[in-house]
């Protein structure tokens, strides 16, 4: 492959800059950005580094509203710089405003000799030759599609390109799959399980346990679940079966909770108290959450993985935002060059899902930009006027609603029914 220098316009959406770097493997990248978009050049370089590429980079600053002429001159300089270093310039005129794109295209076309150029068509997942100079099809080895770079398009790359510090690998759902599938296939057992867990928690506090003392009381409570649910839950460590045949929650962190409770009683200072409290209560909270609806996330993740439409499917991945704050996502994956965010809710009467749609929209944009695909999977349908309002708002935000009736159908996840 030739020694390439890639000249790019940088805008708010960064994947259109990441993709040509992954495909062309340039020696050097020239990024033309305004004051507003300049920070995104760092996101782009971090993203391609996640994919194993570390091109040299040079930033060229533009004014806040670049004209055709300004952009044309800046791109022409970048082309000249590249040729001085004996690199073959390729101009990506996808990003920026329309005026910037015109300026970049014109610069490539009017250079002496003209430079190659390309457009990144993310919808059809291919590169388009700008036809300003021959040679692009040679550089791309007669394949204009994104297929050769698909293995590189992980959530790590897409998230980093959008300014996310990092995203964890999430949990392995295989050990919970049998229980989740049983609850899905047996609605009566699922409802009984949900009611039993709700009643258990309400014994301690209407809003759920908060202090170490309340969590310890919860560990000592015995409860019952449908026989097969109890068997499967015990097999994956979500409950313990006592000598009397009753159930209790997992108590592997009892000692840590007792230490925290003792420190509180003695008014002793515990360094990083909140971190210790979260670590001590997480396994118990996970068990409660899974049995009272979290199992639905596993059903959805498993269905998504089996469609063949998505890659890099993760359950319970934690997204680390700039500044260190963390958000746990139910199910995330990749569709082509797009991130996919799927929120899973048990639903039913009293579920406040419309407000949740707004939150999902914001979180999805954080993860993968404006092109992120968004789903809300609801197990118990929301009926009546609330259901009608939910469907209406979901359409307005371009969020696809998934229900048990279409969870197993691959066409329930395709783009065909989405708005352009």
N, C-alpha and C positions, 0 to 999 in steps of 0.2 A: 504494500500500500504506500502511496505517496506521502511525503512529509507535508502535512496539512496545517494551515493556520485557519482557525475558525473565527469569523467576525460576526458578532451577535448583538442584536438589540435586546435589552433587558427590560421586562415589564413586570407587572404584579404576578402573573402566572409564569412559573419557572420551568415546568416540565418541557416546554417547547425549546428551552435552552439546554436542558440536560440531555435530551434524546440525541441531538446531533453529535454531542461530545462522545456519548457512549458508542455511537455507530461509526463515526469518522476517526476516532482516536487521535485527535489533533496533537501536534507537538506544542502548540501555543494557542491560547484563546484570547481574543480581544473583546472585552465587554463594553458596550456603549450604554450608559445608564444616566438617568437624571438623578438629582439629589434624592428624590423620593424612592427611586428603585435601586439605587446604588447598594444598599445593604443586602439586596437579594443576590448580588454576585457571590457573596460569601456562602449563601445557602447552596447555590449551584455547584460551587467547587467542593463543598463538603459532601454533597449528594454523590457526585461522580467519584469522589475518593472512596465512599462506601462501596462503590461498584468496582473499585480497583484501579481507577485512573487518576493520574495527577499531572495534568498538563500545566505548563507555565501559563501565567495569566497576566494580562495588563488591562487596567481599567481606563476608559476614556470618558471623562465627565461631559455631559451635555447640559444645556439650560433646562429650566423646569418645563418649558413647552417648546421643544425643538421644532424648527421649521424644516421643510424639505431641503432647503439649501444647507442649513447647518448640519443636518444628518448626513447629507451627501458628502460634504467636505470631510466630516469626521471619519466616515467609512472609507473614503478615498485615501486618507492618511493611513488608516489601519492596513489597507491593501498594500500600500507602498512600503510600510514597515515590514510586513510579512515577506514581501519579495526581496527586501534588503537582507533578510535573514535566510534567503533561499528556501522559503516555504511557499507552498501552493495555497493561495487564499480561497476560502469558500465563504460566501456571505449568507447568513441566515437572516432573512428579512421578515420573520414571523412576528416577532415581538414589537412592543412599543405602539405608538399611535399609527393611524393610517398614513399621516404625513411622514412619520419616521420610516415606515415601510417603503413608501414611494422613494424617499431619499436614498435608502440603502440599496434598493433595487437599481435605481438610476446610477449610483456609484459603481456597482458591479458591472453594469452594462456599458458604461462609458469609460471604464479604466482602460489603460493601454498596456498590454492587451486586456480585453474584458476578463472579468473574474467569474468563476462559477458561483451560482447562487441556489438557494433552496428554500422551500416553505415546508413547515411541519404541520401536516394534516392529522391532528390527534383523533378526530372523529373516525376517519377511515384508516387510521393507524398506518400511515405511509409518509414518505418524503416525496415532495413534488419538485421536479427540476424547474428552476426559474428560467432556464434556457438562455441565460446571458452569455454562456460560454460552454463548449462541449467538455465532457469529462466526468460529470457527476455519476452517470450510470456505471462508468469504469470504477470510480472510487467505491461505489456501493456494491460492486461485484455483481451487477445485473439484478440486484434485488432491492427495490425501493421500499419494501415493507419494514415493519418494526420487528419481524419475526427473529432475526439474528440476535436482537438485544433483549428479547423477552426474559431470558433467565436472569438478567441483571435488574429487572424492574420489580424489586421487592418493596415492601412497605417501608423498610429502612431508607431506601433511596428516595421514594416519593415524599415521605414525611420530612426528611432532612431538607429536601428541595423547597419545602414550604415553611422552613424555619423551626421545625420541631427539633428539640435537642436530641432525643432518642425515643425509640419505642421498644418495649420489651417483647420477648417471644411469646408471652402468654402462658396459659396452662395446657397441659395434655388432657384432652377430654376423654380419651379412650377408656380409662378406668371407671368413668361415670356414665358411659354411653348406655350400658344395659339398663340401669335404673332409669335414666332419662327416657329411653324408648318405651319402657314399661309404663311409666306415668303418662306418656303421650298416648299410648294405645289403650289405656284404661282410665277414662275420665272420672269414673266414680271413685277409684282409688286415689287419683290425684286430688280431687276435692276433699276427700277424707283426710289426706295427708296435710293439705293446706290448712284445714280447719284445726287439726290437732296441733300443728306448730303455732298457729295464731293463739290458740287457747293456752299453750305452754308459756309463751312469752307474756301474755296478759296476766299470768299469775304473779309475775315479778313487777312489771310496770306497764302501764298503758302505752308508753312510748318506747318500750324495749329497755333492756338493762343498760345502765351507763357506768356505774361505779364498779370497781373490782368486787365489792361486797355483793352487789346484785348479780354479777356474772357467776359468782360462787354459788349463790342460792339456786341459780338456774341449772348449774351442773348437778345439783342434788335432787332435781325434780325428775320423777319418773313419768313416762307417757307411753302411749300406744300408737302404733301405725298399722295399716293393713298388713297382713302376714307377709306377702311377697315383697312389699315395699320395705318392710323391716329387714327382711333377709338380704335384699340387694343393698340397702343403705349400710347395713353392718359390714357387708363385704368390701365396700369402698371407704370405710372408716368414718362415715358421717354420723353413726350412732353406735352405742355399745349395748349389748344385751346383758342384762343383769342375771343373777342366779335365779331370780323369781320369774324370769321371762319378760320382764318389763324393759323399757328402753331408757337410756340416758344419753346426753350429748357427750361428745369426745372430751376427755379431761386431761389430755396430755400437757396442758399448760396450767394445771391446777396450782402447782408449786409457785409459779410466777405470779399468779393472781393472789395467792395467799401472802406472798412477800409484799406486794403492792398494798393489799388491804392492811397488813400489819404496819407498814410505814405510815399509812394515812391515820390509823388509830393512834400511833405514837407521835404524830405530827412531825415525822422525819422528812427531810428533803430528799427527793429521788431525782438524780440528774437524768435529763431526757425522759421524764415521766410519761409524756404522751406517747413517745415511741415505744416504750416498754408496755404500756397499756394496750396499744394497737396490736403489737406482736402477740401479747398474751390472749387477746380476745379474737384475733383473726380466724383461727381454726373453728371456733365455736360459731362465730358470725357467719362463716362460709357455710357450715352445715345447715344452719337455720335458713339462710338465704337460698341455698340450693333446693331444700325440701319445700320451700314455700313459693317457688317459681323460678329459681335460677336454673333448674333442670331444663327449662325451655330454651335457654341459650345453647345448651349442648345439642339439643335436637336441631336447632337452626344451624349451628356451626357444621354439624355433620351433614345436613342436607345441602348446605352451600358447597362443602367440599366434594360431595358426590355429583353435583351438577356437571362438573367438567368445565364450567364457565369461568372459574376463578382460580387464582393461585395465591400462595402465601396466606392461607386462612389461619387466623389466630383468635383464640378465645381468651377473654380476660386480659388482653394486653394493656399495659400501662403506658400512656403517652406522657412524656416529660416535656413540659412547655418551657420556653425561655424564662429564666428566673427560678426554675426548679419545681414549680407546682406540678402536680400529677393528676391525671384523669384516667380512670380505668374504663375501657371500652368493652362492650359485650362481645361483639364479633366484628373483626375488621379483616379485609383481604384486598386483593388487587384484581381489577378487571382491565386487562390490557395495559394502558398507561394511567389508569385512574385508580385512586384509592376508593374503597367501598366501606361505608360505616353502617352497621346494622345494630339497631337498638332493640332489645327484646323485652317485652312487657307482658305480664300475665293478663292484664286487662280486667274486664268485668265492670260491674257497677261501681261507681265511685272513683274509677281510674281517671286521673287528670292528665290525659294524653296530649291535649292540644298545646298546653304550655311546654310539654316535653318535646313536641315537634320543633319549637323555636330553639330549644337548647341543642337538639340534635343538629339542626342546620348550622349553628355556630361552631359546634365541635367538629363537624365534618369539614367545614371550611378551614379550620385550623390544621386539620390533619393533611388534607390533600388539595386545598384550593377550591375554587368555585366549580370545578368539574367533578368533584367527588360525588359518587353515587350514594344515595341515602335510602335506607329502608327502616321501617318499624314493623317488627313481627309481634303480633298480638294473639295470645292464646285464647282467651275468653273474649268473644266479640263484644264490642260496645254498641248497644242498641239505641233505637229511638233518635231523638233530636241530637243527643250527644254524639251518636255514631255518625249522623249526617254531617254535623259540624266538623268532626274529625276528618272525614273523607275530603271535605271541601278544603280545609286548611292544608292537608297533606298534598293535594293537587297544586295548590298555590305555591308551596315550597318545593315542589318536585320531589316529594318523598313517596316512595312506593310502600303501600301497606301489604303485609304478608300475613296470612291467616293459616290455621291448620289445614283448611281445604286445599290450599295451593302450595303448601310447604314442600311437598314431594315432587312438584312439577317443575322441571327446569325452566319452562317458559315463564314461570312466575318471577324469575330473576333476570330475564333477558332485557335488553334495551328497547326492543321493538315497540313496546306499549308506552314508552316514556315520551314526553314532549321533547321536541327538538330544542 
